[in-house]
Structure formats: C-alpha cells, structure tokens
Amino acid sequence: MSGIIASAVSTTTSFPANFTLISTLDNSALTTDGWGIYDTTETILTLSPSSDGTVRYKATDEALSVLADDTSVAWILQAGAEPEAIDTLTGWGISDDGYFTLNGEQLWAFNESAAEPRRLYWAGDGLAQGLVSTQLLVQSAV
C-alpha cells in the first residue's frame, strides 16, 4: 500500500482536546455531511477524544465507527446514521509522527473514481480497486 507506514501508537503523544484531520493526499481538511467523512464538503469535521478510547464528533457527540464487509474494506460513519453502523470501535490513536491511527494502523483511503466529495474508507487488510491511500495528520482545532 503506497504512502502508508504502519506505526505503533505512541505512549507519549495524546490527542488535543479537539482536532481536525488533514489528508496528506491533497492537504485538505476532512469534513462531514452528518453521514460520512469526506475530503471536501462545507462543514469541517472537528473531533474530540473520549476517556473510553472512542473519538467523537464535537457537534453531535456521536462516535466514529469502522464497518467492514467481506472484502475487509470499510468506511467511517456517524454511529447510528445508517443501518450498518452497529459498532463503536476503540483503539483510536496518534502515531509518534502525528498521524491518526486505528490500533496502530494508518490504513486510510479515498475512492479515487468517485465524484467529489470522496468518502473516507478504512482499508483493513488491503487496498481495494479504485481506492487510493492517504495518511491523516492530526491538527489541533482552533
């Protein structure tokens, strides 16, 4: 998977109180429409870490979820926003070099062939056809 280096979750780095994620693919801030997370929309996504290991939308206080299908490709959704959003996952972290991780992995991707805005995916065990990898830089919210 090009551009992705798995990194152990840092024990010395922690999330800021609120933060945004910047895609290193095009240096754009991730945004949301209340259903998914995208590379471009009108509303910037602001996240807040919780003591239980989840990461929540600041505006709605809903947890991020990662959902996998039989190809191990998954997407990030507002919990409960669609019928498939049934689990809230813990294990969110930040690598020593400041990148957003899930269980120490930086396996994020966009559907390159989709019309903008492109939905953010968790690539799981591999990059499916049409997906292009990205790293998500944690940036403190203003």
N, C-alpha and C positions, 0 to 999 in steps of 0.2 A: 504494500500500500504506500504509494508515494507521498512524501511530505509528512508522514506520521511516524513518530518515535514514541513507543510506549515508555512511560516513566512512572516510577513508584510515587505514590502520594507522599508529599513532603510532610515531615513531622514538625517542621519549623515554620512553614508557611500556612497562614489561615486566610479564609475569605474576609474581605472587608464587610462591613455591616450591610451594605447594599452594593451591587456591582452589575455591570453590563458585560456582555461577551462580544469580542471583536473577532470576526473571521479573518484569518491570515490569508485566505484565498484572494480577497479583494479589499481587505482592511475596512469592511463595513460592520457597523454595529448590528447585532441581531435584534429583530423586532417580533411583535406578535399581533395577531388579529383576534386573540382570545381562544383560538382553536389549536393553532400550531405555532412553531417558531420558524422564522424566515430570515433570509439575508437582506430583504428590503421590504418595509411597509411603512406606514405613517407613525406607528406607535412604537417607541423604543422599549425593549424588554428590560426591566430592572428586576434583579433577583436579590433575595435575602436568604442567608443560610439559617437553618434551624438547629436547635440543640440535638434533635433526634437524627441528624445526618441527612435530612432532606433539604432540598433547595426550593424556595417558594417564589412565586410571582409576588412582587410588592403590592400591586394594585388589587389583586383578587385573593391573595393568600392561598392560592392553590398550589399543590406540589407538582413538580415536574415528574413525568413518568417516561420510562423507556419501554416500548412494546415490541416484541419480536414475533415474526411469523416463521414459517417453516424454512425460510432461506436465511434466517438469522439477521435479516435487515429489519431495522426498527425505526421508529420516529418518536420525536419528543412532542408531547401533548399536554394541555392543561388537564389535570386529573378530573375525570368525570365529564369532560367536554364532548366525548364521543363514546359510544358503547364499548369500544375496545379498551378504553382507559380504565383498567381494573386494578392495577397495582401501583403503589408508590414505592419507588426504589430508594434505598440508601446507598452509601458508598461514593457520593459525590466528593470531589476533592480538587486540589490545585497542585500541580507539579512544582518542583523546585524552580523551574524557569517560568512559572506564572501561567501555565495552561490549564484549562478546565478539564477534569478527568471524571470518569466513572470507574470505580475500582482500579484506579491507577492507569487506565487506558485512555488514549486520545483518539478514538476511532470514530470521528465525525465526518459527515459527508453531505453534499448537496446533490440533488438530481439535476445534472447539467443540462439535460434536454427539456426540462420543464420550463414553462413560461414563468417569468418573474411575477411575484416574489417566489423564490425557490424554498421549499420546505427543508428544514434541517433533519438529518437522519443520524441514527446511531448505527454504525456499520457492522457491529457484532463480530462474527467470525471472519468476515471478509467484505470486500467491496463489490457490490452487485453491479451489473452492467448499467451504464448511464449515470452512476454516482461518481462524484469527484471529491477527493478527500480534502479536509481542511483541519487546521488546529484552531482552537478557540481561546484567545487571550483574555484573561480576567482583567477587567479595568474597573477601578473604583468609580462608583457613581458620584456625580456632583450633587 
